[in-house]
Amino acid sequence: MLSIAVLLCLSALTGCEENLDPATPQGAMHQLRDAVMARDANAILARSSAQTHQRLAELHTLLKEQRQAIAERYPEEHRAAARTAYPPGVLEAADTEALFQALVTSRLAALETTDGLRYGLTVMGTPTTDGEHSQVSTQSGETFEFVLEDGRYVTTTFERTLARNLERARIYQQTLTENLKVFEELKRREANRKAKEAAAAPGSDGAPAEPAAPAPPP
């Protein structure tokens, strides 16, 4: 009986015109759902809050600095290992859109974009709105948060995840800085060692040279 009820709901859903107006929480949720169904990272980002974009920009700037430090200041034999600490593609991201794609593409690719997923991401009931903030419940029982910006609702879904990623990147920045200090100290010690070896070499300043062999008789 439950399966029949779900099929009836799906049939009703596809047969009715639904709200796609981003000026409403319901329409914003349905636009986000359609972007997820299309596995379109750029469209998902376009439907995300200004705070999401800001945190993404901060993360991109920090990762860009770390990429440069690894490329220019890490010894060549340690660079590959350092880069394995990052998810694939994030260090190479040329801009914030590319970074967002690198962060979400694998998860989007793993989604089974079925009618069941579409139904699950469809609005259920009436959103709860408080000022410019709105909470939208879906048929799957999830709750998505939206905020009104420039006359349209955009999701705050990724703000907390990006904040955690920023915190991890800042922690790794500390590790990277400490590693650079170690590499510099190792470089200094190696330079000192070579200088001492050179000073102790025959014929160098600070060490007596071996006596020259006598010239052969004329």
ABEGO torsion letter per residue (X at the ends): XAAAAAAAAAAAAAABBBBABAABAAAAAAAAAAAAAAGBAAAAAAABBAAAAAAAAAAAAAAAAAAAAAAAABBAAAAAAAAAABBBGAAABABAAAAAAAAAAAAAAABBBBAAAAAAABBBEBBBBBEABBBBBBAAGBBBBBBBBGGBBBBAAAAAAAAAAAAAAAAAAAAAAAAAAAAAAAAAAAAAAAAAAAAABBGBBGBBBBBBBBBBBX
